[in-house]
Structures are given as C-alpha cells and as structure tokens.
C-alpha cells in the first residue's frame, strides 16, 4: 500500500496557508482604504477593484516578509507595500494618454522660457501666451495634466509623512551620506523657489503637502472651485520642477 502524501509537512503548509488567508481577510479593509484614497485622484474610468487586487498582492508580500521581531505593527509595515503595489500596477497600465504627457512637458518648457525672458515667475496669462493658446485652453491643459502626475499617489494625507513635496519634485535616491548633504541643499533651493511663486499657489502647496488638507478642503478654505485648486496645485508643481531642472538637476551630482 502506498504511503499517504498527507503528512506532518502538509499539516504545517495548511496551517501557514490558513494563517495567511486569515491575515489577508483581516487587513483587507486597509487595502480598500488605501485603494480608495488613490482612486479618488484618478480618472473615473479606472476601476477601484483593479487597485484593490493590486493592493492585495502587496499585502500578501508584506505578510510573507513580515518579521514580528522588528517591533512594528503589520498594518504599518504593510501600508507601504500595498501602496507601492498599486502604484506599480498603474505605471504598468500606462493609463495616461500620450497627448497628456506631451502637454505636461510643453507646460514645463513654457514656464522655463517665460521665466528666462521675464526674469520672474510668469503669470498664467504669460504661460498661455508662451504656448500660443488662450488662457481657458491652458487651464484646461492643467486639468488634464493632473491625471498624468503619479507623484500625488505617493502621498496619502494623514500617514505622518510630512515634507513629501520634495520627493515629488526631485528624483532623490537613497539616504546615503552624500545624498543627505544633497537633500539638505535641495531643501534650501526648493524653499527659495516656493517663496517666489505666486501667493495663491504657495498657499495651495502649503495646505496640501504640509498641513495635509485634501483638495476639497483647500477649495472650501480658499473659497475657490475644486477644479481651480487642481489647476493651481499642478501649475505650482510644474513651476518648482522647472526651477529645479535649471538650478539643481543640471549641476554635476556627487558620486558615492
């Protein structure tokens, strides 16, 4: 008679699978919450359930690699993996139309040219004129470009990660000593750039990235339409990115 394949190892494997499934079910609301927050920033044609599915993959990875000896809660450890898995899935989709990405680049270039010509931060009307399009059309471009920005997805208000604006503007790498020095200088350059942008845009950035208000709350505080707040945030980020391209990213970076 052949021996049964259901031995001690099978019991252990079944127990591990059962525990993993229980943990997935326990933390599924966390996945849904993160997916919903990200989905709120995306075009309506992207299904939230697709984001949840990607998030579950990240959760399973977190469960499999979680070490209780690290003295950290699983939900804290899992949050970054869940969000990272969702963002990776969006990048793989390439869900932003090519024309929208082109407009993003054109606006950035127009801001840079107008600033060089005027010797100051250009007004919206001046950026539109640089693009040779009406102001209303330029504002429409800003509304479209916000969907091309994956950077806001890295930030979930209320997760305790203040000062994240720097991560969205630059492509800083790991916290090795040389990069820490660079980051300090980059923060100084960015602070000066923020001081020079129009007051309304500066207020939007401060409330969004540092005071952790969402865009709807900012619209209520400032008495502006939500779509206008979207435009101001995108325009401010593009201004800062253009500024750093000129004064920082074009400089030789230190090696490590």
Secondary structure, DSSP 8 states (H G I E B T S, - for coil): ----S-SHHHHHHHHHHHHHHHHHHHHHHHHHHHHHHHHTTS-TTS-HHHHHHHHHHHHHHHHHH--GGG---HHHHHHHHHHHHHHHHHHHHT-S-HHHHHHHHHHHHHHHHHHHHHSS---HHHHHHHHTS-HHHHHHHHHHHGGG--GGGG--TTSS-TTTHHHHHS------HHHHHHHHHHHHHHHHHHHHS-HHHHHHHIIIIIS---HHHHHHHHT--HHHHHHHHHHHHHHHHHHHHHHTTTS-----
